[in-house]
Amino acid sequence: MFRSVFRSIAAVGLGVMALSTQVCAQDSEAAYYQGKTVRIVVGYGPGGGYDIYARMIGTYIGKALGATVVVENQPGAGGLTALNRVYAAAPDGLLMMTVNGTGAVLAQLTETQGARFDLAKFGHLGTVSASPWIWLVGPTSSIKTPADALASVSNRMMWSGGGPMDGLSDGAAFTCAALKLNCKIVLGYPGSNDAALAVSKGEMDAIYVSDTSANNYVKAGQNRPIATMGRDKSRFFPNLPTIFESVKLDAEQTWLFDYRATIENLGRILITTPGLPPARLAYMQEAVRKALTDPVLVAEGEKTQRYIDFIDADKTRKATLSTITDLTPEQRKKIIQVLSDAEQK
């Protein structure tokens, strides 16, 4: 009996010590961030979806960290240039980045030239938002549906993109490969704003973009949606047919679009540098969770139609890595072929 009581007391004591140690660690990290400036890097130019989201959440993350947060635009190679810089940066907890999960996964999966990072080594902080992507054309385009594009397959369709794996260009590559369209993907646009504007001016024929950005372009009258590119309907375009409803697809086409939708569901991921001390990473993760579940921020997102769909750090990391590790060699080879063919056109 005495041994049992002793063990119970010892267990309680150990629990109290662990809790005390955790509280001390949190206090230490909170003190570290006082007076510090934390940068949120955006791998695209100002005004696009990633930039707008970063600026919207920055204030709330700063408040949760006890620091000042500034947004820094570093466009180049569809976000890969900035991602490489964050990967190589000092692990001090003063740098984070909003990442296009789709583009980052495909760049690593295909060993894209210039992609010098390993997603497994980043400090994952959580998912900010995830949404379906939309196929847009210009306001005066003769293409009203995907079937119209298939009917004019002899005409080359010009798609605007940023870098080789920026969401816009690789989404266009999947679409063109799956539907066997005659396409050319033009890279070099610093962000989705510029890429969408080129379509509205008639310089380009189409753009593949997230529905949050598509909503703004459509409301402004500069672009027109013709299909949602996954199985889930967009909250902005509930009556817009999905690609699965618009076109009769064979097994390979179905797999390509389904895989594409899976990686698109990764959404806008928030990461920090590799090698962060565990206590600091945990503090950052908790600050991000607190910020992105703040009812005031959630309400602001709903008001501006930049919705917050928070997913915690652990689930974000597992979902991201599974899109790479769960592929068969044949499936990986097919994806590499799709993206390689697009780059050569």
Disulfide bonds with the S-S distance in Angstrom:
Cys176-Cys183 2.17
